[in-house]
Amino acid sequence: MSTLRLEGVEKHFGGVRVLERLDIAVESGEFLVLLGPSGCGKTTALRIISGLEEASGGRVLIDGRDVTRAAPSARGVSMVFQSYALFPHLSVAENIVFGLKVRRVARAERDRRLKRVAEMVGLADLLDRKPAQLSGGQRQRIALARAAAAEHPLCLMDEPLSNLDAKLRQEMRAEIRALQQSLGMTVVYVTHDQVEAMSMADRVVLLRDGRVEQSGPPAELYARPETTFVAQFIGVPPMNLVALADGPRGAVISGCAPGAAVLDGPGEGVLMGLRPEHVSLSETGIPARIEAVDYHGADTVVSTRIGDQRLQIRIAGHFVAPKDGEVRLAWPFEAVHLFEAESGRRADLPPKPAKGNPQCSVV
């Protein structure tokens, strides 16, 4: 197994800074996901690790060895690309062992590895076919088998499932994770899909504009986001961020009646975060007006407006809105997150329940 460290890695394209002092440590056998929107630098970071791109500054270390200026072939890594990168004129078997032939691995050893990985990814009966005769999921399995056959302890994956349909993506997520665990590989996986990150990763590194916004286990990013960017990037639907204002009895939701306090203390300059699944209908909650109902089958996402703020709630099953469109909402106080409106950072002070008006913030 292999360890990886990025120390102060930077990348500039002319006057454009794509990566800014990236410090990431990947433990041996860890499945690390680089997550973020398009243009955040995640693929550039992966290409620097592989040697396909040269860093403008900083160091890349694999197993303690500085490989910052080493050629890709000297780094001991395998890579799975978004485009599969298969040779159309070669059979499945020839595609899988192509790299082994280039490195002059003995025929018997090639056959052993081919048999092992083909059975792992379900290609044992398709070895004589050409890529054009296979589905997208089967082609992706060839790319995975080729990476596994290399038996490099560090594997890099650049959005390998983005060309597949939703059902295949779900199946392949499970297969990739099972393959990684069975081989004990260290994996760095790039994606913009937070569902992939949450379901596959041991640890997620969320990038924004070439910098690490937050790093940690998926559950930690979901339960305790450090910034409003993390709060709204992780979770489907994303966390509600509701602007607060000062009221005579405490903080109120912007645009609400001054007496309808939801938190004790000032509200100006504060954003209150609430996950949609933590908000529920209540006879004694805050009045809200329904703006849209989005039925998903297992649940329904309802968009409402409280004062001049929009707030989504997720209700199990099929929800039918009342004719007048009026509902009342409440949430457990423990579900409240507070952020500084100006900086977007998580507020240092913990929230306090509104005095004398607990129905607004406690179910």
Secondary structure, 3 states (H helix, E strand, C coil): CCCEEEEEEEEEECCEEEEEEEEEEECCCCEEEEECCCCCCHHHHHHHHHCCCCCCEEEEEECCEECCCCCHHHCCEEEECCCCCCCCCCCHHHHHHHHHHHCCCCHHHHHHHHHHHHHHCCCCCCCCCCHHHCCHHHHHHHHHHHHHHHCCCEEEEECCCCCCCHHHHHHHHHHHHHHHHHHCCEEEEEECCHHHHHHHCCEEEEEECCEEEEEECHHHHHHCCCEHHHHHHCCCCCCEEEEEEEECCEEEECCCCCCCEEECCCCCCEEEEECHHHCEEEEEEEEEEEEEEEECCCEEEEEEEECCEEEEEEEECCCCCCCCCEEEEECCHHHCEEEECCCCEECCCCCCECCCCHHHCCC
